[in-house]
Amino acid sequence: NLDMATYALADQVGTHKVDEKYIDLVASNFATQRKNVLSNIADLREQIKMAETDEEKEIYQQAMKCEINALKKLNKNEDVSMKSLNAMKDDLELAEEGKPL
């Protein structure tokens, strides 16, 4: 029994102060999503080993390719998000200090 759904935190833009605590929350969310995808991949590997037919094995292999692609996309999204959040945090700190952006 595989749960192939991934969870994504849906935040409302502008409702959170971009600080270390918020950045840690976002990073934690990405880590949770990564853990779920990696668990799905591990489960699919086991299903491939237990497959009784070539057709069944191919289906699980295709599902695993989808999960691997989801992991790649998640990693890319995390990189972009974390760079953006850190830049926003830096800009806010400069603004609070009265320095030009």
C-alpha positions in Angstrom: 0.0 0.0 0.0 1.8 3.1 -1.3 1.0 6.6 -0.5 2.3 8.5 -3.6 1.0 11.9 -2.6 3.5 14.6 -1.6 2.7 17.4 0.9 3.3 21.0 0.2 3.0 23.8 2.7 0.7 26.5 1.2 1.6 29.8 2.7 0.0 33.1 2.1 2.4 35.6 0.6 3.1 38.5 2.9 1.7 37.0 6.1 5.1 35.9 7.6 8.1 38.0 8.6 11.1 36.6 6.7 13.5 35.8 9.5 15.6 32.8 10.5 12.6 31.1 12.2 10.5 31.3 9.1 13.4 30.2 6.9 13.9 27.2 9.2 10.2 26.4 8.9 10.4 26.4 5.1 13.6 24.3 5.2 11.9 21.9 7.5 8.9 21.6 5.1 11.3 20.8 2.2 13.0 18.2 4.4 9.6 16.6 5.2 8.7 16.5 1.5 12.1 15.0 0.6 11.6 12.3 3.3 8.2 11.4 1.9 9.6 11.1 -1.7 12.6 9.1 -0.5 10.2 6.8 1.4 8.1 6.3 -1.8 11.3 5.5 -3.7 12.3 2.9 -1.1 8.8 1.4 -1.2 8.9 1.2 -5.0 12.3 -0.5 -4.9 10.8 -3.2 -2.7 7.7 -3.5 -5.0 10.0 -3.9 -8.0 11.8 -6.8 -6.2 8.5 -8.4 -5.4 6.9 -7.9 -8.8 5.6 -11.2 -10.2 5.5 -10.1 -13.9 7.6 -7.9 -16.2 4.6 -5.7 -16.7 4.1 -5.1 -13.0 7.9 -4.5 -12.6 7.7 -1.9 -15.5 4.8 -0.1 -13.8 6.8 0.2 -10.5 9.9 1.3 -12.4 7.9 4.1 -14.2 6.5 5.2 -10.9 10.0 5.3 -9.4 11.2 7.5 -12.3 8.3 9.9 -11.5 9.4 10.0 -7.9 13.0 10.6 -8.8 11.8 13.5 -11.1 9.8 14.8 -8.2 12.9 14.7 -6.0 14.9 16.6 -8.6 12.2 19.2 -8.9 11.9 19.5 -5.1 15.6 20.0 -4.8 15.6 22.8 -7.4 12.5 24.5 -5.8 14.2 24.4 -2.4 17.4 25.9 -3.8 15.4 28.8 -5.5 13.2 29.3 -2.5 16.0 29.4 0.1 18.1 31.8 -2.1 15.0 34.1 -2.4 14.1 33.9 1.3 17.7 34.7 2.3 17.8 37.6 -0.1 14.5 38.9 1.2 15.8 38.6 4.8 19.0 40.4 4.0 17.0 43.2 2.3 14.7 43.5 5.3 17.7 43.7 7.6 19.2 46.5 5.5 15.9 48.3 5.4 15.6 48.1 9.2 19.1 49.5 9.6 18.1 52.4 7.3 20.5 51.3 4.6 19.6 51.5 0.9 18.8 48.2 -0.8 
